Amino acid sequence: PKNVQSWVDTLGSLPRHGAILHLFVAIDANKKVNGKTLNDHPGWAQVCGSEPDGKPTPAHLVVQSWNRSLQDSQNLCSFFIPSILDPSVCPQGKHTIHVYSSGGEPYETWQNLEPGSAEYEAYKEERANVLWRALEDTCIPDVRQRAEFYIIGSPKAHEAFLRRDRGTYGMAWAAGTSAPYAGLLQFTPIPFPFPNLKTPVPALVRCGDSCFPGIGTPSAAASGAIAANTLHSLDQHIDMLENTSKKNPIYNFLSPGLFQWLYRPLVSSFTPTPEFRPSIAGDEAALAKQSLEEGASTTSTS
């Protein structure tokens, strides 16, 4: 159908961010480098919260220069040290670190490099140098000497292992703008920045970081929850909350309580919206299938 093809063509050519460069490192905290263990570095004491009244700060944002763009992957990066918060993630005396650039790593300089080639490996080391420096300048000046293992994730790795076109971080929307098919926040003129979950294909919804609420694991997971919620009635939602609240006292707060009996009669008949109700959705899906089959038949005949 024309409206489906238009939807596919439009959403298939949306602006996207560059990729992200990753550095994963495992280090030995007890190893003596120039006579010092990791705990002898003042910066490390601040990060792990070992100073008096100190609190762990395992996540940091590092900017090389405020005079350069924060989209520049050689200027802005972040790191997280999960083993500070949970020592069980690695052996005693060891730490794991994840360092990553902004979502502006250009794919163009990588696209003609063959993974595994000497040129590719050398370029990975060159581009990842800024990630090492983020740790060296902040808290672990001898991190390279302490490293027992490290691996660099390039845009090519993003593309191969995460099925990301050109290794992209995700769709790029400037503040105050919105994507096609995004729609407005109900009862307001405020646009959603990302396309919504509905599609022109009857009874089909989609989810992931290419639609609302956007990029990142929490947002992608939320879109999955929204998609699931869209397909179910208010009564099913309330029943699920009520059943969950009874499984453990810590979930008591999920119970809708007496308020549900006011809410149900007012809203239940409107959920899910008509196109997602089994009888209607089945009819529309059948019509859509018939239309697609007729279109394919016409194409093969011509």
Order of alpha helices (4+ residues) and beta strands (2+ residues): alpha-beta-alpha-beta-beta-alpha-beta-alpha-alpha-beta-alpha-alpha-alpha-alpha-alpha
